[in-house]
Amino acid sequence: MSKQITIVGIGMGNPNLLTKEVRCALLEADLIIGAKRMRGTLPKNCKGQYQETFDGKEILSIIEQAEGEHIVICMSGDSGFYSGTKGIVALLEKKYEVQIMAGISSISYLAAKSGISWQDACIVSLHGRKENWIQAVRTHEKTFLLMGGSLRSIVEKLCLAELQDCVLTIGIRLSYPDEKIVTASAGELLDEADKLDAIENTLSVMFISNDRVCRTPAFGIEDDRFIRGQAPMTKSEVRAMTLSRLHLKESAVAYDIGAGTGSVSVEMAAQAWRGCVYAVESSSRALELLRANKEKFLADNLEIIEGNAPDALAELPAPDAVFIGGSRREKDGILRAVLEKNPGVHIVMNVISLESLAEVLELVKQYELEHVEILQITAARGREIAGHHLMDGQNPVFIISMDGKQA
């Protein structure tokens, strides 16, 4: 007997929001599998037994032991919108034929209820993820946020980022009898703590509207905006050119090895806001500044790794891009480690001395690196003395960009 597996989106939680297609599938099912809270969404007169689980391996085991032919797996909201459908299909498709049915998602429901169009919205989920969602809000007129954590922390971060004028449309327990939709600016909500307390720890999603959007994220944050202390810092002009050579995608996994104060790390985290940046540093003095700058710039997707490279890289995921700053003594070991993780990794390295440049060029030959580009940048800043403007030159820096040789 061949088993018919159907994965369905059951909407927000109100049984009236089930599509006719999904309702029919549930009524005909011999076995229904889903999380505990989904049981109340089922239509009356379902003949199938209900098994409570949302663990993929448990679902596979239940299906293998099931005697019925028609099996339905329930997903909250829409089956293709931040659900577990992809993972479950990967487990099942080698053995079973799987059909997927759509449901009503939280974004389409809230958009309809509040009269907001969402085809141009940036969609961000904070459920078990560390995205730099503040950067998403800065660069998009509309951001839809699947909340993870408290509303208060989200509002506080918006205000810290000087985004207090953004208008929040918050959907609370959508489709349930006690559904509530609140619209207010982040600044207004911060001033009304009682409203925040009433919304805490509920099923919430939100649209964030920003009419002062920054269309293009810029390179080269002003040096005086960073907490600096006595640790060395890559100056804004060199940082801007370095970031331009890293070519980071929004979802990139990247390393900053020898992160120092974190000026490059913070800008990398803003560029790869859907990805993750691992800032590797061993100096206790620099680590303190690195943590302070991560907090100041609200870089949630910046992970600080304490230790010396290459050993500190052992447990990190494979990188798409790597920045190696300063006069790193372990250039050979670092290059070997990152190339083992990703043979085609993109690497940018900054050095100051001619001896360090010569060492890098020897490593380029040794590891057969490709698309090598060497840039020397010398910046000068003006200062006024007795009514005259003089230029103070910074130290020249070599910026070397290169790619691993793909197999």
Wavefront OBJ file of the C-alpha trace (Angstrom):
o trace
v 0.000 0.000 0.000
v 1.494 3.350 -1.045
v 1.088 6.141 1.475
v -0.127 9.563 0.361
v 1.670 12.303 2.322
v 0.255 15.841 2.294
v 1.809 18.834 4.056
v -0.756 21.580 4.666
v -0.655 25.174 5.891
v -3.437 25.600 8.453
v -3.405 29.379 8.699
v -3.334 31.531 11.808
v -5.248 29.247 14.152
v -8.904 29.987 13.418
v -10.555 26.964 11.717
v -12.548 29.381 9.517
v -9.288 30.320 7.767
v -8.614 26.823 6.440
v -8.730 26.712 2.658
v -11.284 24.331 1.150
v -8.460 22.204 -0.247
v -6.801 21.862 3.166
v -10.126 21.206 4.921
v -10.882 18.323 2.537
v -7.415 16.841 3.049
v -7.849 16.924 6.836
v -11.318 15.359 6.702
v -10.075 12.525 4.500
v -6.868 11.835 6.455
v -6.323 8.546 8.271
v -3.590 10.164 10.360
v -2.911 13.852 11.169
v 0.426 15.003 12.570
v 1.115 18.441 14.062
v 2.100 20.483 17.085
v -0.125 20.478 20.152
v -1.658 23.914 19.570
v -2.741 22.990 16.031
v -5.263 20.442 17.266
v -7.785 23.215 17.917
v -7.562 24.343 14.288
v -8.875 21.084 12.859
v -12.379 20.971 11.392
v -14.982 18.896 13.222
v -15.585 15.294 12.179
v -11.956 14.509 11.306
v -11.749 10.714 11.288
v -7.978 10.469 11.545
v -5.981 9.980 14.727
v -3.967 13.067 15.799
v -0.290 12.646 16.713
v 1.362 15.583 18.516
v 4.891 16.351 17.333
v 6.775 18.829 15.141
v 10.097 16.970 15.166
v 11.037 15.821 11.665
v 12.609 12.505 12.683
v 9.634 11.648 14.897
v 7.281 12.462 12.017
v 9.214 10.109 9.741
v 9.089 7.339 12.341
v 5.315 7.786 12.856
v 4.686 7.648 9.103
v 6.778 4.500 8.696
v 4.729 2.748 11.405
v 1.333 4.110 10.354
v -1.243 1.751 8.910
v -3.410 4.374 7.195
v -2.964 5.433 3.578
v -3.781 9.167 3.781
v -1.429 11.105 6.102
v -1.531 14.874 6.621
v 1.226 16.929 8.297
v 0.125 20.348 9.609
v 2.201 23.518 9.440
v 1.133 26.783 11.054
v 0.392 29.684 8.716
v 1.485 28.964 5.153
v 3.447 25.790 4.373
v 6.092 27.816 2.512
v 6.499 30.768 4.879
v 9.128 30.100 7.572
v 7.696 26.663 8.273
v 9.379 23.300 8.733
v 8.134 22.095 5.351
v 11.514 22.190 3.602
v 13.208 20.050 6.238
v 10.397 17.508 6.406
v 10.221 17.182 2.621
v 13.968 16.469 2.581
v 13.397 13.606 5.044
v 10.398 12.151 3.240
v 10.941 12.638 -0.491
v 13.387 9.759 -0.946
v 10.757 7.275 0.193
v 7.374 8.930 -0.334
v 5.637 11.200 -2.777
v 4.770 14.432 -0.969
v 2.067 16.959 -1.876
v 2.119 20.492 -0.418
v -0.933 22.703 0.128
v -0.754 26.426 0.888
v -2.331 28.191 3.846
v -2.853 31.797 4.935
v 0.365 33.316 6.289
v 0.705 35.879 9.060
v 2.077 38.459 6.607
v -0.866 38.215 4.190
v -3.378 38.183 7.053
v -1.952 41.253 8.832
v -1.520 43.096 5.523
v -5.168 42.536 4.645
v -6.416 43.486 8.111
v -4.387 46.699 8.244
v -4.626 47.715 4.574
v -0.877 47.445 3.967
v 0.489 46.118 0.670
v 3.384 43.755 1.214
v 4.829 42.950 -2.203
v 7.634 45.467 -1.530
v 8.288 44.503 2.103
v 11.526 43.043 3.423
v 10.679 39.894 5.405
v 12.740 39.044 8.494
v 12.310 36.247 11.025
v 13.831 36.418 14.501
v 12.699 32.925 15.508
v 15.960 31.207 16.424
v 17.913 33.498 14.076
v 20.361 36.371 14.596
v 19.849 38.707 11.687
v 20.855 42.359 11.723
v 17.208 43.391 11.383
v 17.964 47.008 12.285
v 19.895 47.250 9.006
v 16.861 45.845 7.190
v 14.672 48.582 8.685
v 17.215 51.285 7.801
v 17.297 50.253 4.137
v 13.636 49.380 3.468
v 10.418 51.373 3.563
v 8.559 48.325 4.883
v 9.903 45.499 7.005
v 7.761 42.581 8.149
v 9.103 41.092 11.361
v 8.294 37.640 12.698
v 9.102 38.419 16.284
v 11.374 36.393 18.517
v 11.791 37.699 22.039
v 9.990 40.605 23.654
v 8.346 43.528 21.926
v 9.973 45.839 24.449
v 13.476 44.851 23.310
v 12.528 45.459 19.663
v 11.109 48.904 20.401
v 14.120 49.834 22.530
v 16.516 48.839 19.735
v 14.605 50.909 17.186
v 14.890 53.943 19.457
v 18.585 53.333 20.144
v 19.120 53.224 16.382
v 17.361 56.624 16.077
v 14.433 54.955 14.304
v 11.889 56.091 16.877
v 9.697 57.694 14.179
v 9.107 54.367 12.436
v 5.455 53.335 12.553
v 4.780 49.853 13.925
v 1.661 47.879 13.005
v 1.615 44.975 15.438
v -0.613 41.944 15.066
v -1.285 40.103 18.327
v -2.857 36.608 18.407
v -4.079 37.015 14.855
v -7.369 35.230 13.983
v -8.101 34.280 17.605
v -11.134 35.759 19.443
v -8.842 38.116 21.388
v -7.016 39.327 18.258
v -5.602 42.824 18.544
v -3.850 45.152 16.081
v -1.875 48.090 17.512
v -0.450 50.937 15.403
v 1.958 53.479 16.901
v 5.458 54.846 16.426
v 8.340 53.162 18.230
v 8.832 56.331 20.286
v 5.191 56.390 21.365
v 5.273 52.742 22.398
v 8.462 53.244 24.387
v 6.729 55.994 26.363
v 3.752 53.742 27.135
v 5.266 50.861 29.038
v 1.864 49.496 30.016
v 1.047 48.794 26.353
v 4.301 46.923 25.939
v 3.742 44.888 29.087
v 0.291 43.879 27.860
v 1.720 42.585 24.595
v 4.714 40.717 26.037
v 5.030 36.987 25.404
v 2.160 36.732 22.939
v 2.005 35.484 19.341
v 3.034 38.714 17.606
v 4.160 39.906 14.187
v 4.649 43.433 12.885
v 5.123 45.728 9.937
v 7.703 48.488 10.446
v 7.267 51.496 8.160
v 10.258 53.794 7.666
v 9.764 56.920 5.540
v 13.400 58.002 6.024
v 14.925 54.978 4.371
v 18.631 54.862 3.526
v 18.556 53.275 0.080
v 22.214 52.257 -0.104
v 24.221 51.196 2.942
v 27.429 53.228 2.976
v 31.005 52.134 3.648
v 33.296 54.011 5.981
v 31.510 54.996 9.194
v 33.203 58.022 10.764
v 36.034 56.968 13.078
v 34.801 59.028 16.022
v 31.536 57.074 16.146
v 33.393 53.987 17.356
v 34.433 53.347 20.949
v 38.196 53.222 20.429
v 40.274 53.081 23.602
v 43.917 52.199 22.966
v 43.405 49.324 20.510
v 44.361 49.828 16.847
v 41.538 50.611 14.417
v 41.264 50.517 10.634
v 40.577 54.103 9.551
v 37.360 54.914 7.701
v 38.974 55.532 4.281
v 40.830 52.204 4.327
v 37.772 50.479 5.814
v 35.558 51.728 2.989
v 37.945 50.416 0.344
v 38.338 47.120 2.205
v 34.562 46.601 2.382
v 34.259 47.355 -1.325
v 36.763 44.557 -2.042
v 35.024 42.012 0.209
v 31.902 41.925 -2.019
v 29.700 40.677 0.835
v 26.247 39.376 -0.005
v 23.336 39.932 2.380
v 23.380 36.305 3.505
v 27.164 35.852 3.668
v 29.062 33.979 6.359
v 32.244 35.974 6.942
v 35.256 36.147 9.261
v 37.121 39.196 10.546
v 40.395 37.759 11.842
v 42.211 40.095 14.184
v 39.115 42.229 14.696
v 40.605 44.811 17.065
v 38.009 47.395 18.046
v 35.538 45.840 15.609
v 35.210 48.728 13.171
v 35.501 46.397 10.157
v 33.382 43.709 11.869
v 30.528 46.150 12.482
v 30.488 47.293 8.851
v 30.709 43.705 7.610
v 27.712 42.831 9.815
v 25.724 45.690 8.271
v 26.490 44.456 4.748
v 25.835 40.770 5.505
v 22.778 41.552 7.627
v 21.019 38.271 6.814
v 24.206 36.287 7.395
v 26.721 36.110 10.221
v 30.100 37.717 10.853
v 32.570 36.009 13.193
v 34.997 38.485 14.760
v 38.101 36.640 15.996
v 40.280 38.406 18.565
v 42.607 37.353 21.401
v 43.511 40.634 23.115
v 41.444 41.244 26.260
v 41.706 45.002 25.711
v 40.421 44.728 22.148
v 37.686 42.244 23.107
v 36.224 44.736 25.557
v 36.033 47.396 22.836
v 34.723 44.863 20.318
v 31.812 43.952 22.607
v 31.082 47.619 23.297
v 30.948 48.461 19.582
v 28.772 45.436 18.815
v 26.280 46.712 21.399
v 26.500 50.332 20.246
v 25.826 49.491 16.595
v 23.173 46.835 17.423
v 24.996 44.227 15.346
v 22.993 41.166 16.397
v 24.544 39.030 13.647
v 28.096 39.672 14.896
v 29.531 36.736 16.857
v 32.666 37.425 18.903
v 35.159 34.545 19.027
v 37.831 34.834 21.714
v 41.093 33.159 20.764
v 43.985 33.015 18.334
v 43.602 32.077 14.689
v 43.872 29.567 13.162
v 42.943 27.449 16.223
v 39.921 29.638 17.016
v 38.457 28.930 13.562
v 38.106 25.176 14.070
v 34.425 25.120 15.118
v 33.208 27.917 12.836
v 31.085 27.271 9.723
v 32.671 27.546 6.284
v 33.099 31.204 5.270
v 32.107 32.889 2.025
v 34.540 35.741 2.658
v 37.410 36.386 5.066
v 39.133 39.609 6.094
v 42.588 39.345 7.665
v 43.698 42.650 9.132
v 46.882 43.900 10.712
v 50.245 42.179 10.711
v 49.047 38.645 11.420
v 51.918 36.296 12.271
v 49.980 33.171 11.337
v 49.095 34.092 7.752
v 50.086 30.669 6.444
v 48.058 28.739 9.032
v 45.055 31.030 8.665
v 44.989 30.708 4.879
v 45.307 26.936 5.122
v 42.433 26.759 7.626
v 39.970 28.901 5.658
v 40.811 27.201 2.347
v 40.167 23.795 3.934
v 36.725 25.014 4.995
v 35.939 26.553 1.608
v 38.424 26.039 -1.254
v 36.808 28.881 -3.220
v 36.674 31.402 -0.358
v 37.138 35.106 -1.134
v 39.934 36.658 0.939
v 40.943 40.260 1.596
v 44.111 40.993 3.549
v 45.496 44.361 4.662
v 49.217 44.827 5.346
v 51.412 47.847 5.911
v 55.041 46.803 5.391
v 56.739 45.700 2.182
v 57.999 42.588 3.983
v 54.420 41.584 4.864
v 53.353 42.176 1.253
v 56.182 39.952 0.028
v 55.103 37.242 2.482
v 51.512 37.401 1.196
v 52.663 37.124 -2.432
v 54.651 33.982 -1.562
v 51.508 32.497 -0.007
v 49.529 33.422 -3.126
v 51.920 31.219 -5.146
v 51.971 28.456 -2.538
v 48.158 28.115 -2.418
v 47.652 28.947 -6.117
v 45.219 31.740 -5.273
v 43.367 33.357 -8.147
v 42.046 36.784 -9.192
v 44.712 38.510 -7.135
v 44.427 42.280 -6.936
v 46.816 44.536 -5.036
v 45.799 48.059 -4.149
v 47.806 50.623 -2.211
v 45.776 53.371 -0.574
v 47.188 56.504 1.019
v 44.707 58.919 2.549
v 45.348 62.399 3.901
v 43.085 64.448 6.152
v 43.075 68.217 6.358
v 43.569 70.188 9.569
v 43.574 73.926 10.119
v 46.579 75.734 11.599
v 46.655 79.538 11.902
v 44.066 79.979 9.173
v 45.755 77.565 6.777
v 44.728 74.021 5.905
v 47.433 71.360 5.966
v 47.078 67.709 4.970
v 48.138 65.000 7.413
v 48.946 61.791 5.602
v 48.024 58.394 7.015
v 50.266 55.357 6.660
v 49.994 53.672 3.235
v 48.106 50.366 3.360
v 48.219 47.482 0.891
v 44.846 45.822 0.307
v 45.196 42.401 -1.336
v 42.074 40.583 -2.539
v 42.127 37.017 -3.862
v 40.100 33.851 -4.322
v 40.796 30.240 -3.524
v 41.256 27.936 -6.479
v 38.060 25.988 -7.081
v 38.486 22.269 -7.617
l 1 2 3 4 5 6 7 8 9 10 11 12 13 14 15 16 17 18 19 20 21 22 23 24 25 26 27 28 29 30 31 32 33 34 35 36 37 38 39 40 41 42 43 44 45 46 47 48 49 50 51 52 53 54 55 56 57 58 59 60 61 62 63 64 65 66 67 68 69 70 71 72 73 74 75 76 77 78 79 80 81 82 83 84 85 86 87 88 89 90 91 92 93 94 95 96 97 98 99 100 101 102 103 104 105 106 107 108 109 110 111 112 113 114 115 116 117 118 119 120 121 122 123 124 125 126 127 128 129 130 131 132 133 134 135 136 137 138 139 140 141 142 143 144 145 146 147 148 149 150 151 152 153 154 155 156 157 158 159 160 161 162 163 164 165 166 167 168 169 170 171 172 173 174 175 176 177 178 179 180 181 182 183 184 185 186 187 188 189 190 191 192 193 194 195 196 197 198 199 200 201 202 203 204 205 206 207 208 209 210 211 212 213 214 215 216 217 218 219 220 221 222 223 224 225 226 227 228 229 230 231 232 233 234 235 236 237 238 239 240 241 242 243 244 245 246 247 248 249 250 251 252 253 254 255 256 257 258 259 260 261 262 263 264 265 266 267 268 269 270 271 272 273 274 275 276 277 278 279 280 281 282 283 284 285 286 287 288 289 290 291 292 293 294 295 296 297 298 299 300 301 302 303 304 305 306 307 308 309 310 311 312 313 314 315 316 317 318 319 320 321 322 323 324 325 326 327 328 329 330 331 332 333 334 335 336 337 338 339 340 341 342 343 344 345 346 347 348 349 350 351 352 353 354 355 356 357 358 359 360 361 362 363 364 365 366 367 368 369 370 371 372 373 374 375 376 377 378 379 380 381 382 383 384 385 386 387 388 389 390 391 392 393 394 395 396 397 398 399 400 401 402 403 404 405 406 407
